Structure formats: C-alpha cells, structure tokens
Amino acid sequence: MKRTPLATLLRLRQQDMAEARKRLAQAAAHEREADAAVTQATAAMQHEYDYALKCDDDGAVEAFGRWLPIGRKAILAARDVARQTALDRTVAQVAFMEAQAALEVVETLMAQQREEARREEERREQQRLDDLWRKGGKA
C-alpha cells in the first residue's frame, strides 16, 4: 500500500481498533469473574443458612448468626465489584464502537479516493482518445 497520510491514518485506526477489542475482551472477562464472585458469595450464604436450619444444634444457628454479617458484607462487596466491572465493560464497549466508527470513516475516505482516482484515469483515457480522433483517427 502506498504510504499516504490516509494510509498511515488507516494503520493507526486499525491499531486503535485492535486495542479497543482487546480492552473490551478483558473488561468482559473481568465482569464474568465478578459475576461469578457474586454467585459464589450468595451460594455460600445459602449453604450456611441451609446448614444452620438442618442442624438440631443451637450452636450452629448461633454460629450462623455471628457469620451472617460477614456473609452479607462479602455479598455486598462482590456486588459492588460486579457493578464496577459492568461499568468498565460498558466504557470499553463504547470505546470499541468509537474505534470502529473511526476506522469505517477512514475506509470510506479511502474508497472515495480510489473511486476519484479511477474516474480521473477514465477521464484522461477519454481525453487521449478524443485527442487521437481529432488528429485523424489514429489510435
């Protein structure tokens, strides 16, 4: 590809797009991990609750009561992280869409430039043929 400012810009936009795609994938992975942590913390709470209910021992119920604030805190912390990672993924998704749009603009400009060059070549060829015809029809 001929090195023009537009070709250089295309290469930069492609690099931006690749980086945005990478950041989006990372953000989505972090969001999945955070969602799994919420699921795990909630499951731990449910497990402890179920264990305390099926035990005939008052000590198990009392232990659950002492553990309950810790379990709730873990769930709330996991939900906070999940909310933040969801926001991070949204930001990365917007950045990806912006990079994609910027790339498409450059690709469109390059296509227009190629079309203009093709038309100019056709115009020159027609001019050459017209000049030959005026000089006596010699091709």
FIDREN-952468 format. One record per atom (N, C-alpha, C): residue in one letter; z, x, y. Coordinates in nm, 3 decimals. Atoms other than C-alpha are relative to their C-alpha. Example, Ala and Ser with C-alpha at 12.3 -4.5 7.8 and 13.67 -1.06 7.14 Angstrom:
REM FIDREN-952468
residu: A	Z: 0.000	X: 0.089	Y: -0.119
residu: A	Z: 0.780	X: 1.230	Y: -0.450
residu: A	Z: 0.000	X: 0.090	Y: 0.120
residu: S	Z: -0.006	X: -0.082	Y: -0.119
residu: S	Z: 0.714	X: 1.367	Y: -0.106
residu: S	Z: 0.073	X: -0.077	Y: 0.109
//
This chain:
REM FIDREN-952468
residu: M	Z: 0.000	X: 0.084	Y: -0.116
residu: M	Z: 0.000	X: 0.000	Y: 0.000
residu: M	Z: 0.000	X: 0.090	Y: 0.124
residu: K	Z: 0.009	X: -0.075	Y: -0.124
residu: K	Z: -0.096	X: 0.134	Y: 0.341
residu: K	Z: 0.132	X: -0.014	Y: 0.078
residu: R	Z: -0.126	X: 0.001	Y: -0.073
residu: R	Z: 0.211	X: 0.231	Y: 0.545
residu: R	Z: -0.023	X: -0.051	Y: 0.141
residu: T	Z: 0.006	X: 0.062	Y: -0.131
residu: T	Z: 0.218	X: -0.007	Y: 0.838
residu: T	Z: 0.141	X: -0.046	Y: 0.034
residu: P	Z: -0.133	X: 0.053	Y: -0.032
residu: P	Z: 0.517	X: -0.138	Y: 1.030
residu: P	Z: 0.035	X: -0.124	Y: -0.083
residu: L	Z: -0.025	X: 0.119	Y: 0.079
residu: L	Z: 0.477	X: -0.466	Y: 0.844
residu: L	Z: 0.029	X: 0.034	Y: -0.147
residu: A	Z: -0.027	X: -0.044	Y: 0.138
residu: A	Z: 0.466	X: -0.288	Y: 0.506
residu: A	Z: 0.140	X: 0.059	Y: -0.011
residu: T	Z: -0.136	X: -0.056	Y: -0.002
residu: T	Z: 0.781	X: -0.099	Y: 0.599
residu: T	Z: 0.103	X: -0.112	Y: 0.008
residu: L	Z: -0.091	X: 0.115	Y: -0.012
residu: L	Z: 0.947	X: -0.424	Y: 0.704
residu: L	Z: 0.008	X: -0.076	Y: -0.131
residu: L	Z: -0.001	X: 0.067	Y: 0.130
residu: L	Z: 0.842	X: -0.581	Y: 0.374
residu: L	Z: 0.092	X: 0.072	Y: -0.097
residu: R	Z: -0.085	X: -0.078	Y: 0.091
residu: R	Z: 1.007	X: -0.299	Y: 0.182
residu: R	Z: 0.148	X: -0.019	Y: 0.034
residu: L	Z: -0.138	X: 0.021	Y: -0.042
residu: L	Z: 1.326	X: -0.340	Y: 0.386
residu: L	Z: 0.049	X: -0.140	Y: -0.038
residu: R	Z: -0.038	X: 0.138	Y: 0.035
residu: R	Z: 1.328	X: -0.717	Y: 0.332
residu: R	Z: 0.018	X: -0.014	Y: -0.151
residu: Q	Z: -0.016	X: 0.003	Y: 0.145
residu: Q	Z: 1.280	X: -0.665	Y: -0.041
residu: Q	Z: 0.133	X: 0.064	Y: -0.041
residu: Q	Z: -0.129	X: -0.065	Y: 0.028
residu: Q	Z: 1.577	X: -0.427	Y: -0.044
residu: Q	Z: 0.116	X: -0.092	Y: 0.039
residu: D	Z: -0.103	X: 0.095	Y: -0.043
residu: D	Z: 1.783	X: -0.680	Y: 0.154
residu: D	Z: 0.015	X: -0.113	Y: -0.102
residu: M	Z: 0.000	X: 0.109	Y: 0.098
residu: M	Z: 1.686	X: -0.949	Y: -0.095
residu: M	Z: 0.069	X: 0.044	Y: -0.129
residu: A	Z: -0.062	X: -0.052	Y: 0.123
residu: A	Z: 1.787	X: -0.733	Y: -0.392
residu: A	Z: 0.151	X: 0.014	Y: 0.019
residu: E	Z: -0.144	X: -0.017	Y: -0.028
residu: E	Z: 2.122	X: -0.651	Y: -0.230
residu: E	Z: 0.069	X: -0.136	Y: 0.010
residu: A	Z: -0.058	X: 0.135	Y: -0.012
residu: A	Z: 2.184	X: -1.018	Y: -0.143
residu: A	Z: 0.012	X: -0.065	Y: -0.137
residu: R	Z: -0.003	X: 0.055	Y: 0.136
residu: R	Z: 2.100	X: -1.118	Y: -0.502
residu: R	Z: 0.117	X: 0.062	Y: -0.078
residu: K	Z: -0.109	X: -0.071	Y: 0.068
residu: K	Z: 2.346	X: -0.856	Y: -0.631
residu: K	Z: 0.136	X: -0.052	Y: 0.048
residu: R	Z: -0.127	X: 0.051	Y: -0.056
residu: R	Z: 2.623	X: -0.974	Y: -0.395
residu: R	Z: 0.027	X: -0.143	Y: -0.046
residu: L	Z: -0.018	X: 0.137	Y: 0.047
residu: L	Z: 2.564	X: -1.335	Y: -0.496
residu: L	Z: 0.045	X: -0.002	Y: -0.145
residu: A	Z: -0.039	X: -0.007	Y: 0.142
residu: A	Z: 2.588	X: -1.248	Y: -0.865
residu: A	Z: 0.146	X: 0.045	Y: -0.013
residu: Q	Z: -0.138	X: -0.048	Y: 0.003
residu: Q	Z: 2.911	X: -1.056	Y: -0.802
residu: Q	Z: 0.097	X: -0.109	Y: 0.045
residu: A	Z: -0.087	X: 0.106	Y: -0.051
residu: A	Z: 3.059	X: -1.341	Y: -0.598
residu: A	Z: 0.013	X: -0.113	Y: -0.102
residu: A	Z: -0.005	X: 0.105	Y: 0.102
residu: A	Z: 2.967	X: -1.592	Y: -0.867
residu: A	Z: 0.088	X: 0.042	Y: -0.119
residu: A	Z: -0.084	X: -0.050	Y: 0.109
residu: A	Z: 3.130	X: -1.373	Y: -1.132
residu: A	Z: 0.148	X: -0.004	Y: 0.039
residu: H	Z: -0.140	X: 0.005	Y: -0.046
residu: H	Z: 3.448	X: -1.343	Y: -0.924
residu: H	Z: 0.050	X: -0.145	Y: 0.004
residu: E	Z: -0.039	X: 0.141	Y: -0.003
residu: E	Z: 3.450	X: -1.720	Y: -0.877
residu: E	Z: 0.030	X: -0.050	Y: -0.141
residu: R	Z: -0.026	X: 0.041	Y: 0.140
residu: R	Z: 3.422	X: -1.774	Y: -1.254
residu: R	Z: 0.133	X: 0.056	Y: -0.050
residu: E	Z: -0.127	X: -0.062	Y: 0.041
residu: E	Z: 3.710	X: -1.530	Y: -1.311
residu: E	Z: 0.118	X: -0.074	Y: 0.063
residu: A	Z: -0.108	X: 0.071	Y: -0.069
residu: A	Z: 3.924	X: -1.710	Y: -1.053
residu: A	Z: 0.020	X: -0.139	Y: -0.060
residu: D	Z: -0.011	X: 0.132	Y: 0.064
residu: D	Z: 3.845	X: -2.049	Y: -1.208
residu: D	Z: 0.067	X: 0.012	Y: -0.137
residu: A	Z: -0.063	X: -0.022	Y: 0.130
residu: A	Z: 3.944	X: -1.909	Y: -1.547
residu: A	Z: 0.149	X: 0.026	Y: 0.016
residu: A	Z: -0.143	X: -0.026	Y: -0.025
residu: A	Z: 4.274	X: -1.787	Y: -1.399
residu: A	Z: 0.074	X: -0.131	Y: 0.031
residu: V	Z: -0.062	X: 0.131	Y: -0.027
residu: V	Z: 4.346	X: -2.140	Y: -1.269
residu: V	Z: 0.018	X: -0.076	Y: -0.131
residu: T	Z: -0.006	X: 0.068	Y: 0.129
residu: T	Z: 4.266	X: -2.282	Y: -1.611
residu: T	Z: 0.112	X: 0.060	Y: -0.087
residu: Q	Z: -0.102	X: -0.067	Y: 0.080
residu: Q	Z: 4.490	X: -2.023	Y: -1.776
residu: Q	Z: 0.141	X: -0.033	Y: 0.051
residu: A	Z: -0.132	X: 0.031	Y: -0.055
residu: A	Z: 4.783	X: -2.084	Y: -1.539
residu: A	Z: 0.038	X: -0.145	Y: -0.028
residu: T	Z: -0.026	X: 0.141	Y: 0.028
residu: T	Z: 4.751	X: -2.461	Y: -1.585
residu: T	Z: 0.032	X: -0.020	Y: -0.148
residu: A	Z: -0.025	X: 0.011	Y: 0.145
residu: A	Z: 4.734	X: -2.422	Y: -1.962
residu: A	Z: 0.138	X: 0.055	Y: -0.035
residu: A	Z: -0.134	X: -0.057	Y: 0.026
residu: A	Z: 5.046	X: -2.202	Y: -1.956
residu: A	Z: 0.107	X: -0.101	Y: 0.039
residu: M	Z: -0.096	X: 0.103	Y: -0.043
residu: M	Z: 5.229	X: -2.473	Y: -1.760
residu: M	Z: 0.008	X: -0.111	Y: -0.103
residu: Q	Z: 0.002	X: 0.108	Y: 0.098
residu: Q	Z: 5.119	X: -2.738	Y: -2.007
residu: Q	Z: 0.065	X: 0.044	Y: -0.131
residu: H	Z: -0.059	X: -0.053	Y: 0.123
residu: H	Z: 5.216	X: -2.518	Y: -2.303
residu: H	Z: 0.152	X: 0.002	Y: 0.010
residu: E	Z: -0.146	X: -0.007	Y: -0.019
residu: E	Z: 5.565	X: -2.457	Y: -2.165
residu: E	Z: 0.062	X: -0.139	Y: 0.005
residu: Y	Z: -0.049	X: 0.138	Y: -0.009
residu: Y	Z: 5.608	X: -2.826	Y: -2.086
residu: Y	Z: 0.004	X: -0.064	Y: -0.139
residu: D	Z: 0.005	X: 0.057	Y: 0.135
residu: D	Z: 5.496	X: -2.932	Y: -2.434
residu: D	Z: 0.107	X: 0.061	Y: -0.090
residu: Y	Z: -0.101	X: -0.067	Y: 0.081
residu: Y	Z: 5.726	X: -2.673	Y: -2.593
residu: Y	Z: 0.139	X: -0.054	Y: 0.032
residu: A	Z: -0.132	X: 0.052	Y: -0.041
residu: A	Z: 6.025	X: -2.794	Y: -2.391
residu: A	Z: 0.020	X: -0.143	Y: -0.050
residu: L	Z: -0.012	X: 0.139	Y: 0.046
residu: L	Z: 5.952	X: -3.156	Y: -2.489
residu: L	Z: 0.025	X: -0.010	Y: -0.150
residu: K	Z: -0.014	X: 0.014	Y: 0.146
residu: K	Z: 5.927	X: -3.093	Y: -2.861
residu: K	Z: 0.123	X: 0.071	Y: -0.055
residu: C	Z: -0.122	X: -0.066	Y: 0.045
residu: C	Z: 6.236	X: -2.875	Y: -2.881
residu: C	Z: 0.119	X: -0.097	Y: 0.013
residu: D	Z: -0.120	X: 0.081	Y: -0.008
residu: D	Z: 6.563	X: -3.050	Y: -2.958
residu: D	Z: 0.111	X: 0.073	Y: 0.075
residu: D	Z: -0.097	X: -0.089	Y: -0.062
residu: D	Z: 6.739	X: -2.770	Y: -2.776
residu: D	Z: 0.002	X: -0.022	Y: 0.151
residu: D	Z: -0.013	X: 0.015	Y: -0.145
residu: D	Z: 6.872	X: -2.835	Y: -2.424
residu: D	Z: -0.030	X: 0.132	Y: 0.070
residu: G	Z: 0.027	X: -0.132	Y: -0.058
residu: G	Z: 6.837	X: -2.462	Y: -2.365
residu: G	Z: -0.148	X: 0.018	Y: 0.031
residu: A	Z: 0.144	X: -0.010	Y: -0.023
residu: A	Z: 6.457	X: -2.488	Y: -2.395
residu: A	Z: -0.040	X: -0.079	Y: 0.124
residu: V	Z: 0.029	X: 0.082	Y: -0.118
residu: V	Z: 6.449	X: -2.766	Y: -2.136
residu: V	Z: 0.052	X: 0.070	Y: 0.125
residu: E	Z: -0.055	X: -0.072	Y: -0.115
residu: E	Z: 6.676	X: -2.567	Y: -1.905
residu: E	Z: -0.085	X: 0.123	Y: 0.032
residu: A	Z: 0.085	X: -0.117	Y: -0.022
residu: A	Z: 6.458	X: -2.258	Y: -1.953
residu: A	Z: -0.130	X: -0.042	Y: 0.067
residu: F	Z: 0.121	X: 0.049	Y: -0.063
residu: F	Z: 6.152	X: -2.462	Y: -1.868
residu: F	Z: 0.027	X: -0.033	Y: 0.148
residu: G	Z: -0.037	X: 0.033	Y: -0.137
residu: G	Z: 6.330	X: -2.588	Y: -1.556
residu: G	Z: 0.010	X: 0.124	Y: 0.088
residu: R	Z: -0.009	X: -0.125	Y: -0.076
residu: R	Z: 6.402	X: -2.231	Y: -1.449
residu: R	Z: -0.138	X: 0.065	Y: 0.016
residu: W	Z: 0.133	X: -0.060	Y: -0.004
residu: W	Z: 6.046	X: -2.124	Y: -1.529
residu: W	Z: -0.097	X: -0.081	Y: 0.087
residu: L	Z: 0.091	X: 0.090	Y: -0.069
residu: L	Z: 5.882	X: -2.424	Y: -1.358
residu: L	Z: -0.042	X: 0.051	Y: 0.139
residu: P	Z: 0.045	X: -0.051	Y: -0.131
residu: P	Z: 5.884	X: -2.277	Y: -1.001
residu: P	Z: -0.094	X: 0.121	Y: -0.012
residu: I	Z: 0.087	X: -0.117	Y: 0.023
residu: I	Z: 5.729	X: -1.956	Y: -1.136
residu: I	Z: -0.138	X: -0.047	Y: -0.043
residu: G	Z: 0.127	X: 0.055	Y: 0.048
residu: G	Z: 5.459	X: -2.154	Y: -1.318
residu: G	Z: -0.078	X: -0.068	Y: 0.112
residu: R	Z: 0.067	X: 0.067	Y: -0.114
residu: R	Z: 5.384	X: -2.366	Y: -1.010
residu: R	Z: -0.054	X: 0.102	Y: 0.098
residu: K	Z: 0.044	X: -0.105	Y: -0.093
residu: K	Z: 5.366	X: -2.056	Y: -0.794
residu: K	Z: -0.125	X: 0.070	Y: -0.054
residu: A	Z: 0.117	X: -0.064	Y: 0.061
residu: A	Z: 5.121	X: -1.898	Y: -1.039
residu: A	Z: -0.123	X: -0.089	Y: 0.013
residu: I	Z: 0.113	X: 0.093	Y: -0.012
residu: I	Z: 4.901	X: -2.209	Y: -1.035
residu: I	Z: -0.049	X: -0.004	Y: 0.145
residu: L	Z: 0.039	X: 0.005	Y: -0.142
residu: L	Z: 4.906	X: -2.229	Y: -0.654
residu: L	Z: -0.071	X: 0.129	Y: 0.043
residu: A	Z: 0.063	X: -0.128	Y: -0.035
residu: A	Z: 4.824	X: -1.859	Y: -0.622
residu: A	Z: -0.140	X: 0.008	Y: -0.060
residu: A	Z: 0.132	X: -0.002	Y: 0.065
residu: A	Z: 4.538	X: -1.892	Y: -0.872
residu: A	Z: -0.096	X: -0.094	Y: 0.072
residu: R	Z: 0.086	X: 0.093	Y: -0.074
residu: R	Z: 4.404	X: -2.195	Y: -0.682
residu: R	Z: -0.042	X: 0.059	Y: 0.135
residu: D	Z: 0.036	X: -0.065	Y: -0.127
residu: D	Z: 4.418	X: -2.002	Y: -0.354
residu: D	Z: -0.110	X: 0.103	Y: -0.020
residu: V	Z: 0.104	X: -0.101	Y: 0.029
residu: V	Z: 4.218	X: -1.718	Y: -0.507
residu: V	Z: -0.132	X: -0.070	Y: -0.034
residu: A	Z: 0.121	X: 0.074	Y: 0.037
residu: A	Z: 3.972	X: -1.971	Y: -0.655
residu: A	Z: -0.068	X: -0.057	Y: 0.124
residu: R	Z: 0.059	X: 0.053	Y: -0.123
residu: R	Z: 3.923	X: -2.133	Y: -0.314
residu: R	Z: -0.068	X: 0.112	Y: 0.080
residu: Q	Z: 0.058	X: -0.111	Y: -0.075
residu: Q	Z: 3.863	X: -1.795	Y: -0.151
residu: Q	Z: -0.127	X: 0.052	Y: -0.067
residu: T	Z: 0.122	X: -0.048	Y: 0.068
residu: T	Z: 3.615	X: -1.686	Y: -0.417
residu: T	Z: -0.112	X: -0.102	Y: 0.011
residu: A	Z: 0.104	X: 0.102	Y: -0.021
residu: A	Z: 3.433	X: -2.018	Y: -0.379
residu: A	Z: -0.062	X: 0.017	Y: 0.139
residu: L	Z: 0.052	X: -0.025	Y: -0.135
residu: L	Z: 3.404	X: -1.949	Y: -0.006
residu: L	Z: -0.085	X: 0.127	Y: 0.003
residu: D	Z: 0.076	X: -0.126	Y: 0.006
residu: D	Z: 3.290	X: -1.593	Y: -0.077
residu: D	Z: -0.137	X: -0.022	Y: -0.064
residu: R	Z: 0.127	X: 0.029	Y: 0.066
residu: R	Z: 3.023	X: -1.725	Y: -0.313
residu: R	Z: -0.092	X: -0.078	Y: 0.093
residu: T	Z: 0.080	X: 0.077	Y: -0.095
residu: T	Z: 2.907	X: -1.975	Y: -0.051
residu: T	Z: -0.060	X: 0.091	Y: 0.107
residu: V	Z: 0.049	X: -0.095	Y: -0.100
residu: V	Z: 2.879	X: -1.698	Y: 0.208
residu: V	Z: -0.111	X: 0.087	Y: -0.059
residu: A	Z: 0.101	X: -0.082	Y: 0.066
residu: A	Z: 2.686	X: -1.482	Y: -0.039
residu: A	Z: -0.127	X: -0.081	Y: -0.026
residu: Q	Z: 0.116	X: 0.086	Y: 0.025
residu: Q	Z: 2.459	X: -1.776	Y: -0.121
residu: Q	Z: -0.080	X: -0.020	Y: 0.129
residu: V	Z: 0.068	X: 0.015	Y: -0.128
residu: V	Z: 2.382	X: -1.831	Y: 0.247
residu: V	Z: -0.073	X: 0.130	Y: 0.037
residu: A	Z: 0.064	X: -0.130	Y: -0.029
residu: A	Z: 2.311	X: -1.458	Y: 0.292
residu: A	Z: -0.124	X: 0.019	Y: -0.088
residu: F	Z: 0.115	X: -0.009	Y: 0.091
residu: F	Z: 2.079	X: -1.474	Y: -0.011
residu: F	Z: -0.115	X: -0.086	Y: 0.053
residu: M	Z: 0.104	X: 0.088	Y: -0.050
residu: M	Z: 1.891	X: -1.770	Y: 0.134
residu: M	Z: -0.061	X: 0.055	Y: 0.129
residu: E	Z: 0.053	X: -0.062	Y: -0.122
residu: E	Z: 1.859	X: -1.592	Y: 0.470
residu: E	Z: -0.091	X: 0.118	Y: -0.034
residu: A	Z: 0.083	X: -0.114	Y: 0.041
residu: A	Z: 1.726	X: -1.279	Y: 0.300
residu: A	Z: -0.131	X: -0.049	Y: -0.060
residu: Q	Z: 0.120	X: 0.056	Y: 0.061
residu: Q	Z: 1.482	X: -1.490	Y: 0.101
residu: Q	Z: -0.095	X: -0.053	Y: 0.108
residu: A	Z: 0.083	X: 0.054	Y: -0.108
residu: A	Z: 1.358	X: -1.666	Y: 0.415
residu: A	Z: -0.064	X: 0.114	Y: 0.081
residu: A	Z: 0.053	X: -0.113	Y: -0.075
residu: A	Z: 1.318	X: -1.334	Y: 0.599
residu: A	Z: -0.113	X: 0.068	Y: -0.077
residu: L	Z: 0.105	X: -0.059	Y: 0.084
residu: L	Z: 1.118	X: -1.194	Y: 0.308
residu: L	Z: -0.125	X: -0.087	Y: 0.002
residu: E	Z: 0.115	X: 0.091	Y: 0.000
residu: E	Z: 0.896	X: -1.502	Y: 0.300
residu: E	Z: -0.076	X: 0.007	Y: 0.132
residu: V	Z: 0.066	X: -0.013	Y: -0.130
residu: V	Z: 0.825	X: -1.464	Y: 0.672
residu: V	Z: -0.091	X: 0.123	Y: 0.001
residu: V	Z: 0.080	X: -0.123	Y: 0.002
residu: V	Z: 0.706	X: -1.106	Y: 0.623
residu: V	Z: -0.119	X: -0.016	Y: -0.094
residu: E	Z: 0.110	X: 0.020	Y: 0.094
residu: E	Z: 0.498	X: -1.203	Y: 0.320
residu: E	Z: -0.107	X: -0.091	Y: 0.061
residu: T	Z: 0.095	X: 0.089	Y: -0.067
residu: T	Z: 0.338	X: -1.485	Y: 0.521
residu: T	Z: -0.078	X: 0.075	Y: 0.107
residu: L	Z: 0.068	X: -0.079	Y: -0.103
residu: L	Z: 0.262	X: -1.249	Y: 0.809
residu: L	Z: -0.102	X: 0.095	Y: -0.062
residu: M	Z: 0.093	X: -0.092	Y: 0.067
residu: M	Z: 0.104	X: -1.001	Y: 0.569
residu: M	Z: -0.121	X: -0.076	Y: -0.054
residu: A	Z: 0.111	X: 0.079	Y: 0.051
residu: A	Z: -0.107	X: -1.275	Y: 0.409
residu: A	Z: -0.093	X: -0.040	Y: 0.115
residu: Q	Z: 0.082	X: 0.034	Y: -0.117
residu: Q	Z: -0.223	X: -1.385	Y: 0.754
residu: Q	Z: -0.079	X: 0.122	Y: 0.047
residu: Q	Z: 0.066	X: -0.123	Y: -0.041
residu: Q	Z: -0.303	X: -1.025	Y: 0.840
residu: Q	Z: -0.118	X: 0.033	Y: -0.093
residu: R	Z: 0.108	X: -0.024	Y: 0.096
residu: R	Z: -0.508	X: -0.986	Y: 0.521
residu: R	Z: -0.115	X: -0.098	Y: 0.023
residu: E	Z: 0.103	X: 0.100	Y: -0.026
residu: E	Z: -0.693	X: -1.310	Y: 0.596
residu: E	Z: -0.077	X: 0.032	Y: 0.127
residu: E	Z: 0.067	X: -0.039	Y: -0.124
residu: E	Z: -0.768	X: -1.197	Y: 0.950
residu: E	Z: -0.091	X: 0.120	Y: -0.023
residu: A	Z: 0.082	X: -0.117	Y: 0.030
residu: A	Z: -0.899	X: -0.864	Y: 0.819
residu: A	Z: -0.123	X: -0.041	Y: -0.080
residu: R	Z: 0.113	X: 0.050	Y: 0.079
residu: R	Z: -1.119	X: -1.048	Y: 0.566
residu: R	Z: -0.101	X: -0.069	Y: 0.091
residu: R	Z: 0.089	X: 0.070	Y: -0.093
residu: R	Z: -1.261	X: -1.270	Y: 0.840
residu: R	Z: -0.073	X: 0.099	Y: 0.092
residu: E	Z: 0.061	X: -0.102	Y: -0.086
residu: E	Z: -1.323	X: -0.970	Y: 1.064
residu: E	Z: -0.108	X: 0.075	Y: -0.075
residu: E	Z: 0.101	X: -0.068	Y: 0.082
residu: E	Z: -1.508	X: -0.797	Y: 0.781
residu: E	Z: -0.122	X: -0.090	Y: -0.019
residu: E	Z: 0.111	X: 0.094	Y: 0.012
residu: E	Z: -1.719	X: -1.108	Y: 0.725
residu: E	Z: -0.079	X: -0.009	Y: 0.131
residu: R	Z: 0.064	X: 0.007	Y: -0.131
residu: R	Z: -1.791	X: -1.128	Y: 1.099
residu: R	Z: -0.086	X: 0.125	Y: 0.023
residu: R	Z: 0.076	X: -0.124	Y: -0.015
residu: R	Z: -1.900	X: -0.762	Y: 1.104
residu: R	Z: -0.124	X: 0.001	Y: -0.089
residu: E	Z: 0.112	X: 0.005	Y: 0.093
residu: E	Z: -2.120	X: -0.812	Y: 0.799
residu: E	Z: -0.108	X: -0.095	Y: 0.052
residu: Q	Z: 0.097	X: 0.095	Y: -0.057
residu: Q	Z: -2.281	X: -1.118	Y: 0.958
residu: Q	Z: -0.069	X: 0.061	Y: 0.121
residu: Q	Z: 0.059	X: -0.066	Y: -0.116
residu: Q	Z: -2.335	X: -0.920	Y: 1.278
residu: Q	Z: -0.103	X: 0.104	Y: -0.044
residu: R	Z: 0.094	X: -0.100	Y: 0.052
residu: R	Z: -2.501	X: -0.640	Y: 1.080
residu: R	Z: -0.127	X: -0.065	Y: -0.051
residu: L	Z: 0.118	X: 0.072	Y: 0.050
residu: L	Z: -2.731	X: -0.888	Y: 0.906
residu: L	Z: -0.083	X: -0.058	Y: 0.115
residu: D	Z: 0.072	X: 0.055	Y: -0.117
residu: D	Z: -2.818	X: -1.055	Y: 1.238
residu: D	Z: -0.076	X: 0.111	Y: 0.074
residu: D	Z: 0.067	X: -0.113	Y: -0.067
residu: D	Z: -2.898	X: -0.714	Y: 1.392
residu: D	Z: -0.123	X: 0.043	Y: -0.078
residu: L	Z: 0.115	X: -0.037	Y: 0.083
residu: L	Z: -3.124	X: -0.629	Y: 1.099
residu: L	Z: -0.110	X: -0.102	Y: 0.011
residu: W	Z: 0.102	X: 0.106	Y: -0.010
residu: W	Z: -3.302	X: -0.962	Y: 1.122
residu: W	Z: -0.074	X: 0.009	Y: 0.134
residu: R	Z: 0.061	X: -0.013	Y: -0.131
residu: R	Z: -3.364	X: -0.913	Y: 1.496
residu: R	Z: -0.093	X: 0.120	Y: 0.007
residu: K	Z: 0.083	X: -0.122	Y: -0.001
residu: K	Z: -3.511	X: -0.569	Y: 1.426
residu: K	Z: -0.120	X: -0.011	Y: -0.091
residu: G	Z: 0.120	X: 0.016	Y: 0.079
residu: G	Z: -3.771	X: -0.711	Y: 1.199
residu: G	Z: 0.023	X: -0.042	Y: -0.144
residu: G	Z: -0.026	X: 0.052	Y: 0.133
residu: G	Z: -3.604	X: -0.846	Y: 0.890
residu: G	Z: 0.018	X: 0.107	Y: -0.105
residu: K	Z: -0.020	X: -0.107	Y: 0.098
residu: K	Z: -3.546	X: -0.513	Y: 0.726
residu: K	Z: 0.146	X: -0.001	Y: -0.042
residu: A	Z: -0.136	X: 0.003	Y: 0.048
residu: A	Z: -3.241	X: -0.520	Y: 0.504
residu: A	Z: 0.038	X: 0.130	Y: -0.064
//
